[in-house]
Amino acid sequence: MTGFPRHDTIAAMLIQDLLYSQGFGTRRICAGLVQQGLVEVYMPQAGELRPHVAPTSGEYKVVDGLRYRVQGVEWEYHALAYLMLHKPAGTECSQKPSTWPSIYTLLPAPLRQRPAKGAVQGVQAIGRLDQDTTGLLLLSDDGQFIHRMSSPKKHVPKVYDITARHPVDAKQVERLLAGVVLDDDPKPVRAAACEIVDTHRLRLTLTEGKYHQVKRMVAAVGNRVEALRRSRIGGLALPADLAPGQWRWLREDDLALLRG
């Protein structure tokens, strides 16, 4: 399937080129980090992985997941970045936020500064969540992957956990499944799935994304969203151990769940 990465490519590169590709600054800055002995690479020694100071010359065989340290901080090499973030409330999915802090401030500088991959500079959020909406957010610097996951034509399901102001009932669920008309489009918008969790909570699945869609759909059936959390994208669920504000790399099994 197009739009998803391959992880079997091995490339040879200088360590300063590796650092540059991962967003650690200009080529000159990256070369300086190596020359000052501030970069270590994990290599097999005596049956285990141990870090050794990277030499100022010579190439490494580089594959995704290669571990290294820069100024004592451990990193992994990834030719392209695929991340998940547990978005907290009170943050905006914008590089230039208007009122609330940007979700990009939750990421380390190298991820924000990765050199451009085509039209993509650094990692970008795939779709947006409102400032008061929490939950699973994907980020990447792979343009094809971003398109694959965000295009409405791909119908990637997204699951939202809703806390409503008023009690929820079967009639509201029926209407959400049958389709409701929003004020900017005469064509009904339908939920792909909807279930009652308890007296004031719904679990709603959508395969398209419109501005404030969940809130507007719930309002259209006579209720109001008090809290909203995205818990799943495709087959990938927000991990229980990923706290609000934390991020991690997507692994091969995560990407397999997104492939569907």
C-alpha positions as a printed Julia matrix, in Angstrom:
260×3 Matrix{Float64}:
   0.0    0.0    0.0
   1.38   3.41  -0.9
   1.85   6.1    1.71
   3.46   3.82   4.28
   7.17   3.48   5.0
   9.6    0.69   4.4
  12.17   0.0    7.09
  14.53  -2.39   5.33
  16.8    0.19   3.68
  20.4    0.36   4.9
  22.39   3.47   3.97
  25.99   4.42   4.6
  26.55   7.97   5.81
  28.88  10.13   7.84
  27.77  10.64  11.41
  27.49  14.42  10.91
  25.2   13.78   7.94
  23.11  11.52  10.16
  22.78  14.31  12.73
  21.86  16.84  10.06
  19.14  14.55   8.69
  17.69  14.24  12.21
  17.41  17.99  12.85
  20.4   18.75  15.06
  21.28  21.94  13.19
  23.29  23.02  10.16
  25.92  20.74   8.69
  28.57  22.9   10.36
  26.93  22.59  13.78
  26.57  18.82  13.36
  30.21  18.46  12.34
  31.18  20.48  15.43
  29.22  18.15  17.72
  31.15  15.18  16.32
  34.53  16.95  16.51
  33.92  17.84  20.16
  33.25  14.21  21.03
  29.64  14.9   21.98
  28.15  12.11  19.85
  28.12   8.43  20.77
  26.77   5.55  18.7
  25.59   2.23  20.13
  27.66  -0.6   18.69
  27.78  -4.34  19.49
  30.63  -5.04  21.91
  31.11  -8.25  23.9
  27.62  -9.43  23.09
  25.82  -6.24  24.12
  25.2   -2.77  22.79
  27.53  -0.16  24.21
  28.01   3.47  23.18
  31.31   4.61  21.75
  32.37   8.08  20.73
  31.72   8.63  17.04
  34.87   9.25  14.98
  35.27  12.44  12.97
  35.57  10.47   9.73
  34.23   7.22   8.28
  30.73   6.1    7.43
  28.2    4.1    9.42
  25.74   1.61   8.07
  22.52   3.28   9.11
  19.11   1.63   9.51
  15.95   2.85  11.23
  16.2    2.36  14.97
  19.99   2.87  15.19
  20.59   4.27  18.68
  22.94   7.12  19.42
  23.54   9.86  21.99
  24.0   13.59  21.49
  25.33  15.45  24.52
  24.22  12.59  26.74
  20.65  12.39  25.4
  19.65   9.12  23.72
  18.03   9.13  20.29
  17.02   6.74  17.52
  17.7    7.3   13.83
  14.63   7.41  11.59
  14.91   8.27   7.9
  11.32   9.52   8.1
   9.52  10.45  11.29
   6.26   8.8   12.36
   5.05   9.82  15.81
   2.07   9.66  18.11
   1.29  12.35  20.67
  -1.23  12.34  23.48
  -2.58  15.85  22.96
  -3.5   17.58  26.22
  -6.27  20.14  26.59
  -5.32  23.78  26.24
  -3.03  23.34  23.23
  -3.36  24.25  19.55
  -2.35  22.12  16.56
  -0.65  25.06  14.89
   2.89  26.2   14.25
   1.68  29.76  14.94
  -0.9   29.47  17.74
  -3.24  32.38  18.39
  -4.19  31.87  22.04
  -2.99  28.57  23.46
   0.47  26.94  23.49
   1.36  24.96  20.36
   1.5   21.17  20.51
   4.9   21.49  18.8
   6.37  22.86  22.04
   5.82  19.35  23.46
   8.34  17.93  20.97
  12.14  18.16  21.2
  13.81  20.7   18.92
  15.39  18.17  16.51
  11.97  16.83  15.53
  10.74  20.35  14.79
  13.91  21.21  12.86
  14.29  18.14  10.66
  15.28  19.23   7.12
  12.52  19.47   4.55
  11.24  16.28   2.91
   9.67  17.75  -0.21
   7.13  20.29   1.01
   7.3   19.09   4.63
   9.67  20.89   7.04
   9.99  19.15  10.38
   7.14  16.98  11.61
   3.55  18.07  11.0
   0.35  17.16  12.76
  -1.93  15.01  10.62
  -5.25  16.76  10.97
  -6.14  19.01  13.87
  -7.86  18.71  17.22
  -9.51  21.71  18.88
  -7.68  23.32  21.79
 -10.02  21.67  24.32
  -9.98  18.25  22.6
  -7.53  15.63  23.88
  -6.24  12.29  22.68
  -4.41  10.6   19.84
  -2.6   12.78  17.32
  -0.26  11.53  14.58
   2.7   13.54  13.26
   5.12  12.9   10.41
   7.45  14.48   7.86
   6.43  11.98   5.17
   4.13  13.79   2.73
   2.65  10.59   1.28
   1.86   9.25   4.74
   0.27  12.56   5.77
  -1.93  12.49   2.67
  -2.85   8.83   3.14
  -3.96   9.4    6.74
  -5.74  12.73   6.24
  -7.44  12.46   2.84
 -11.23  12.13   3.17
 -11.15   9.79   0.17
  -9.23   7.21   2.22
 -11.99   6.94   4.86
  -9.62   6.27   7.77
 -11.89   5.72  10.81
 -11.34   7.88  13.88
 -12.99   7.09  17.21
 -14.03   9.83  19.65
 -15.09   9.44  23.27
 -17.72  12.08  24.07
 -18.94  13.33  27.42
 -22.28  15.08  26.86
 -23.99  17.79  28.92
 -27.4   16.06  28.79
 -28.26  12.35  28.99
 -27.75  10.4   25.77
 -30.38   8.07  24.38
 -31.11   5.67  21.55
 -32.87   8.32  19.45
 -29.74  10.49  19.43
 -27.7    7.48  18.34
 -30.18   6.64  15.57
 -30.02  10.19  14.22
 -26.23  10.28  14.28
 -26.1    7.01  12.36
 -28.81   8.1    9.89
 -27.12  11.45   9.25
 -27.54  15.04  10.4
 -27.34  18.22   8.34
 -24.75  20.79   9.39
 -25.19  24.48   8.64
 -22.46  24.65   5.96
 -23.5   21.65   3.85
 -26.94  20.38   2.83
 -25.6   16.84   2.48
 -26.19  14.78   5.65
 -23.13  13.76   7.68
 -23.29  10.27   9.14
 -21.4    8.52  11.9
 -19.8    5.25  10.79
 -20.58   3.84  14.23
 -22.04   5.13  17.48
 -22.66   3.51  20.84
 -23.82   4.57  24.28
 -21.13   4.06  26.93
 -23.15   5.31  29.92
 -25.79   7.92  30.71
 -23.71  10.89  29.49
 -21.1    9.3   27.25
 -21.0    8.26  23.61
 -18.36   6.59  21.47
 -18.53   7.95  17.92
 -16.65   6.8   14.81
 -16.15   9.1   11.83
 -14.49   8.5    8.47
 -14.35  12.13   7.36
 -13.34  15.34   9.04
 -15.11  18.69   9.03
 -14.59  21.78  11.16
 -15.8   21.06  14.73
 -17.63  18.07  13.26
 -18.2   16.02  16.41
 -19.44  19.01  18.42
 -21.73  20.15  15.63
 -23.16  16.67  15.07
 -23.94  16.25  18.75
 -25.5   19.72  18.83
 -27.65  18.77  15.81
 -29.31  15.99  17.82
 -30.09  18.3   20.74
 -27.15  17.68  23.04
 -23.8   19.35  23.75
 -20.21  18.1   24.01
 -18.66  18.82  27.39
 -15.45  16.83  26.86
 -13.98  15.19  23.76
 -11.13  12.72  23.4
  -9.89  10.91  20.27
  -9.04   7.39  21.34
  -8.29   5.59  18.06
  -7.19   6.16  14.47
  -7.68   3.18  12.17
  -6.69   0.16  14.25
  -4.28   2.17  16.41
  -5.5    2.99  19.92
  -4.06   5.63  22.24
  -1.83   3.65  24.65
  -2.96   3.7   28.27
   0.6    4.4   29.41
   1.11   7.46  27.19
   0.33  10.41  29.46
  -1.06  13.74  28.17
   1.75  15.74  26.62
   3.94  12.69  25.94
   4.98  11.39  22.52
   6.69   8.32  21.09
   7.82   6.87  17.77
   5.38   4.72  15.85
   6.76   1.19  15.52
   6.19  -1.33  12.74
   3.26  -2.92  14.58
   1.67   0.52  15.04
   2.0    1.27  11.33
   0.54  -2.15  10.51
  -2.56  -1.21  12.55
  -2.89   2.01  10.55
  -2.65   0.1    7.28
  -5.79  -1.78   8.26
